[in-house]
């Protein structure tokens, strides 16, 4: 990831400030909201990241984008700092790191689940309960439907992958048959 270490440093600074002001979740929410605005507006993103646009004009664009949002001064100051340092281009990486840090503090684990068809509410609840017992954390499921899985599921908890897909089982049978 380009700017990964730099993104982590900015995320850590924002985390420290958010904790100090006891507004951690709100700072995360506001920063993500601005990230979505930036992502949804190519013109604004171009202004924020262009080298040939003055900082004053960038700050004016930021003020315009935030004028009705009611953001905390902390969030506004952080976004202004990114403009001053010419780092608005790494905001997406900062957000990934910042969310991870906040969720770690809150004891939340994001779990990626890939299934061939969407899970029912009951199946999600059961899977979440099993994973919460296993991890000791509050689990947030991120479901992806991929018909290529064929059946079963692939679960990613952090860097650990549990592959119970039919596709993988078929591949293993095929390999065993080829070995003899």
GUPABA-803850 format. One line per field, with one value per residue (C-alpha): x, y, z; residue number from 1; residue in three letters. Coordinates in Angstrom, 1 decimal. Layout:
X: (X,...)
Y: (Y,...)
Z: (Z,...)
num: (NUM,...)
residuo: (Ala,...)
This chain:
X: (0.0,1.5,1.9,1.0,3.4,2.6,-1.2,-0.6,1.1,-1.7,-4.3,-2.4,-2.3,-6.0,-6.7,-4.8,-6.6,-10.0,-9.4,-8.1,-11.3,-13.5,-15.0,-13.3,-16.3,-17.6,-14.2,-14.2,-17.7,-17.0,-13.7,-15.4,-18.2,-15.8,-14.0,-17.3,-17.9,-14.4,-14.9,-18.3,-17.0,-14.2,-14.0,-13.5,-11.0,-9.1,-9.0,-7.8,-5.0,-3.8,-0.4,-1.2,-4.1,-3.2,-3.7,-6.0,-8.3,-8.2,-9.2,-12.0,-13.2,-12.9,-14.9,-17.6,-17.8,-18.1,-20.2,-23.4,-21.9,-21.4,-18.1,-16.1,-13.2,-10.9,-12.0,-11.8,-8.3,-7.2,-8.5,-6.9,-3.6,-3.9,-4.2,-1.3,1.0,-0.3,-1.5,-5.2,-4.3,-3.7,-7.0,-8.4,-5.5,-5.7,-9.4,-8.6,-6.0,-8.0,-11.1,-8.9,-7.4,-10.8,-12.3,-9.4,-9.9,-13.6,-13.0,-14.6,-13.4,-14.3,-14.8,-15.1,-17.4,-17.7,-20.7,-22.4,-25.8,-26.7,-27.0,-30.3,-30.6,-30.6,-27.4,-25.7,-26.6,-25.4,-22.1,-21.6,-22.2,-19.8,-17.1,-17.6,-17.1,-14.0,-12.4,-13.6,-14.6,-17.7,-17.9,-19.0,-19.7,-18.8,-20.6,-19.6,-21.7,-19.6,-21.3,-17.8,-17.6,-20.3,-21.2,-20.0,-18.1,-14.8,-14.2,-11.4,-10.7,-7.7,-5.0,-6.5,-8.6,-11.0,-11.9,-14.9,-16.0,-17.0,-14.7,-11.7,-12.9,-13.2,-9.8,-8.3,-10.0,-8.7,-5.2,-5.4,-6.6,-3.8,-1.2,-2.6)
Y: (0.0,3.3,5.6,2.9,3.9,7.6,6.8,4.9,7.9,10.3,7.8,7.4,11.2,11.5,8.6,10.3,13.5,11.8,9.9,13.0,14.8,11.7,12.1,9.1,7.6,11.0,11.9,8.6,9.1,12.6,11.8,8.8,11.1,13.6,10.6,9.6,13.2,13.3,9.9,10.9,14.2,13.9,17.7,18.2,15.4,16.9,20.3,18.8,16.8,19.1,20.6,23.7,24.9,27.2,26.1,29.0,27.7,24.2,25.5,27.5,24.3,22.4,25.1,24.9,21.1,21.2,24.4,22.6,19.4,20.6,18.8,19.0,21.5,18.5,16.9,20.2,20.9,17.4,17.8,21.3,19.7,17.2,20.2,22.0,18.9,17.9,14.6,14.6,11.8,9.3,10.0,6.6,4.8,6.9,6.0,2.3,2.5,4.8,2.6,-0.5,1.3,2.5,-0.9,-2.5,-0.2,-1.0,-4.8,-5.1,-7.7,-7.4,-10.8,-11.3,-14.1,-15.3,-17.5,-18.8,-17.3,-14.7,-15.8,-15.6,-13.4,-16.6,-17.9,-14.6,-14.5,-18.1,-17.4,-14.2,-15.9,-18.7,-16.2,-14.0,-16.9,-17.9,-14.4,-13.0,-9.8,-8.3,-9.4,-7.4,-9.6,-8.4,-10.8,-11.3,-13.4,-15.4,-18.3,-19.7,-20.9,-23.5,-24.3,-23.9,-20.6,-19.0,-17.0,-14.5,-13.4,-11.0,-12.9,-16.4,-18.0,-20.8,-22.3,-24.7,-24.1,-27.0,-25.6,-26.1,-29.6,-30.6,-29.2,-31.3,-34.4,-33.8,-33.4,-36.5,-38.5,-37.2,-38.2,-41.7)
Z: (0.0,-1.1,1.9,4.3,7.0,6.5,6.6,9.9,11.4,10.5,11.7,15.0,15.5,14.7,17.1,19.9,19.4,19.2,22.4,24.2,23.3,24.0,20.5,18.8,17.1,16.0,14.5,12.6,11.3,10.2,8.5,6.7,5.7,4.1,2.4,0.8,-0.3,-1.9,-3.5,-4.9,-6.4,-8.8,-9.2,-5.4,-5.3,-8.2,-6.4,-3.2,-4.8,-7.6,-7.1,-9.2,-7.0,-4.1,-0.5,0.0,-2.8,-1.4,2.1,0.5,-1.3,2.0,3.8,1.1,1.4,5.2,5.5,6.4,7.9,11.5,11.8,15.0,15.0,15.4,12.2,10.3,11.6,10.6,7.0,6.9,8.0,5.1,2.7,4.3,4.0,0.5,1.8,0.9,-1.7,1.2,3.0,1.9,3.4,6.6,6.9,6.6,9.3,11.5,11.4,12.2,15.2,16.5,16.1,17.9,20.9,20.8,20.6,17.1,14.6,10.9,9.4,5.6,4.6,1.0,0.2,-3.0,-2.0,0.5,4.1,5.9,9.0,11.2,9.5,9.9,13.6,14.2,12.3,14.2,17.6,16.8,15.6,18.7,21.0,19.0,18.8,22.1,20.2,18.8,15.2,12.2,9.2,5.7,3.3,-0.3,-2.6,-5.1,-7.0,-7.8,-4.1,-5.2,-1.6,2.0,2.8,3.1,6.3,6.8,10.3,10.2,8.4,9.0,6.3,7.0,3.6,3.9,0.3,-1.9,-4.6,-2.4,-1.4,-5.0,-5.8,-2.9,-4.1,-7.6,-6.3,-4.2,-7.2,-9.4,-6.8,-6.9)
num: (1,2,3,4,5,6,7,8,9,10,11,12,13,14,15,16,17,18,19,20,21,22,23,24,25,26,27,28,29,30,31,32,33,34,35,36,37,38,39,40,41,42,43,44,45,46,47,48,49,50,51,52,53,54,55,56,57,58,59,60,61,62,63,64,65,66,67,68,69,70,71,72,73,74,75,76,77,78,79,80,81,82,83,84,85,86,87,88,89,90,91,92,93,94,95,96,97,98,99,100,101,102,103,104,105,106,107,108,109,110,111,112,113,114,115,116,117,118,119,120,121,122,123,124,125,126,127,128,129,130,131,132,133,134,135,136,137,138,139,140,141,142,143,144,145,146,147,148,149,150,151,152,153,154,155,156,157,158,159,160,161,162,163,164,165,166,167,168,169,170,171,172,173,174,175,176,177,178,179,180)
residuo: (Unk,Unk,Unk,Unk,Unk,Unk,Unk,Unk,Unk,Unk,Unk,Unk,Unk,Unk,Unk,Unk,Unk,Unk,Unk,Unk,Unk,Unk,Unk,Unk,Unk,Unk,Unk,Unk,Unk,Unk,Unk,Unk,Unk,Unk,Unk,Unk,Unk,Unk,Unk,Unk,Unk,Unk,Unk,Unk,Unk,Unk,Unk,Unk,Unk,Unk,Unk,Unk,Unk,Unk,Unk,Unk,Unk,Unk,Unk,Unk,Unk,Unk,Unk,Unk,Unk,Unk,Unk,Unk,Unk,Unk,Unk,Unk,Unk,Unk,Unk,Unk,Unk,Unk,Unk,Unk,Unk,Unk,Unk,Unk,Unk,Unk,Unk,Unk,Unk,Unk,Unk,Unk,Unk,Unk,Unk,Unk,Unk,Unk,Unk,Unk,Unk,Unk,Unk,Unk,Unk,Unk,Unk,Unk,Unk,Unk,Unk,Unk,Unk,Unk,Unk,Unk,Unk,Unk,Unk,Unk,Unk,Unk,Unk,Unk,Unk,Unk,Unk,Unk,Unk,Unk,Unk,Unk,Unk,Unk,Unk,Unk,Unk,Unk,Unk,Unk,Unk,Unk,Unk,Unk,Unk,Unk,Unk,Unk,Unk,Unk,Unk,Unk,Unk,Unk,Unk,Unk,Unk,Unk,Unk,Unk,Unk,Unk,Unk,Unk,Unk,Unk,Unk,Unk,Unk,Unk,Unk,Unk,Unk,Unk,Unk,Unk,Unk,Unk,Unk,Unk)
